[in-house]
Amino acid sequence: MGFLTGRAGLPSVIALLVILVEFFGALFLIAGFATRLATICILGNFVGVIVTSNLNNGFFMNWYAQANKGEGLEYFILLFGLAIISVVAGGGRANADAPITKGLLVRQRRSKTAIA
């Protein structure tokens, strides 16, 4: 948190949110739990990274690790593509949300048949 508040210059609340999104967002994506929500949060996190530190570095990454040269936007465009796929496709069949959503769909069908 010291890096985010000191060197990056973020307020402590935003720094805490960045840490929580990076930690729990990655765990949620691995487990397939709240995949779309986690992806949107991570996407927002990376938009913040681009705006605060990577916007002026050009397009390409710093492949040769040259000193005093930052990373470009190439990596983030790849991440945005993967995030869009995760938002559109969701967690798939073997996600942790499947039992929850299946139960909700069954309840909705029962309520519709009870009304009709």
C-alpha positions in Angstrom: 0.0 0.0 0.0 3.0 2.2 0.6 3.9 2.1 -3.1 0.4 3.0 -4.2 0.0 5.9 -1.8 3.6 7.2 -1.9 5.1 6.7 -5.4 1.9 6.3 -7.4 0.2 9.2 -5.5 -3.2 7.5 -5.0 -5.4 8.2 -2.0 -5.5 5.5 0.6 -9.1 4.5 -0.1 -8.4 4.1 -3.8 -5.2 2.1 -3.0 -7.1 -0.2 -0.8 -9.7 -0.8 -3.5 -6.9 -1.5 -6.0 -5.5 -4.1 -3.7 -8.8 -5.7 -3.0 -9.8 -5.9 -6.7 -6.4 -7.3 -7.6 -6.5 -10.0 -4.9 -10.2 -11.0 -4.8 -10.8 -10.4 -8.5 -8.1 -12.9 -9.4 -9.4 -15.4 -6.9 -13.0 -15.0 -8.2 -11.8 -15.5 -11.8 -9.9 -18.6 -10.9 -12.9 -20.1 -9.0 -15.4 -18.9 -11.6 -17.4 -17.0 -8.9 -18.9 -13.7 -10.0 -16.9 -13.8 -13.1 -18.5 -10.9 -14.9 -18.4 -8.6 -11.8 -14.7 -9.5 -11.1 -13.8 -8.9 -14.8 -15.5 -5.5 -14.8 -13.7 -4.5 -11.6 -10.4 -5.6 -13.0 -11.1 -3.8 -16.2 -11.8 -0.6 -14.2 -8.6 -1.2 -12.3 -6.6 -1.4 -15.5 -8.2 1.7 -17.0 -7.0 3.5 -13.9 -3.5 2.1 -14.4 -3.4 3.3 -18.0 -4.7 6.8 -17.2 -2.3 7.3 -14.2 0.9 5.8 -15.4 1.0 4.2 -18.9 -0.7 6.7 -21.2 2.4 8.6 -22.3 4.6 5.5 -22.9 3.5 4.7 -26.4 2.1 1.6 -27.9 4.7 -1.1 -27.5 6.0 -2.8 -24.4 9.5 -2.3 -23.1 10.7 -5.7 -24.4 14.4 -5.0 -23.7 13.9 -3.6 -20.1 15.5 -0.3 -21.0 16.0 1.9 -17.9 13.7 4.9 -17.4 11.3 3.7 -20.1 7.8 2.6 -19.1 5.6 -0.1 -20.6 3.3 0.7 -23.5 -0.4 0.0 -24.2 0.1 -3.3 -26.1 -0.3 -5.5 -23.0 -3.4 -3.6 -21.9 -5.1 -4.0 -25.2 -4.6 -7.8 -24.8 -6.1 -7.6 -21.3 -9.1 -5.6 -22.6 -9.7 -8.2 -25.2 -9.6 -11.0 -22.6 -11.8 -9.0 -20.3 -14.4 -8.5 -22.9 -14.5 -12.2 -23.6 -14.9 -12.9 -19.9 -17.8 -10.4 -19.6 -19.6 -11.7 -22.7 -19.0 -15.5 -22.1 -19.1 -15.5 -18.3 -17.6 -18.3 -16.3 -18.8 -21.2 -18.4 -20.4 -24.4 -17.3 -18.0 -25.4 -14.6 -18.1 -22.1 -12.7 -19.0 -21.7 -9.0 -22.1 -19.6 -9.9 -23.7 -22.5 -11.8 -25.6 -24.0 -8.7 -26.7 -20.5 -7.7 -28.0 -19.5 -11.1 -29.6 -22.9 -11.7 -31.5 -22.5 -8.4 -32.7 -19.0 -9.4 -33.8 -20.2 -12.8 -35.8 -23.1 -11.3 -37.5 -20.7 -8.9 -38.4 -18.3 -11.7 -39.9 -21.1 -13.8 -41.9 -22.3 -10.8 -43.3 -18.8 -10.1 -44.2 -18.3 -13.8 -46.0 -21.6 -13.9 -47.8 -20.8 -10.7 -49.0 -17.5 -12.0 -50.1 -18.9 -15.4 
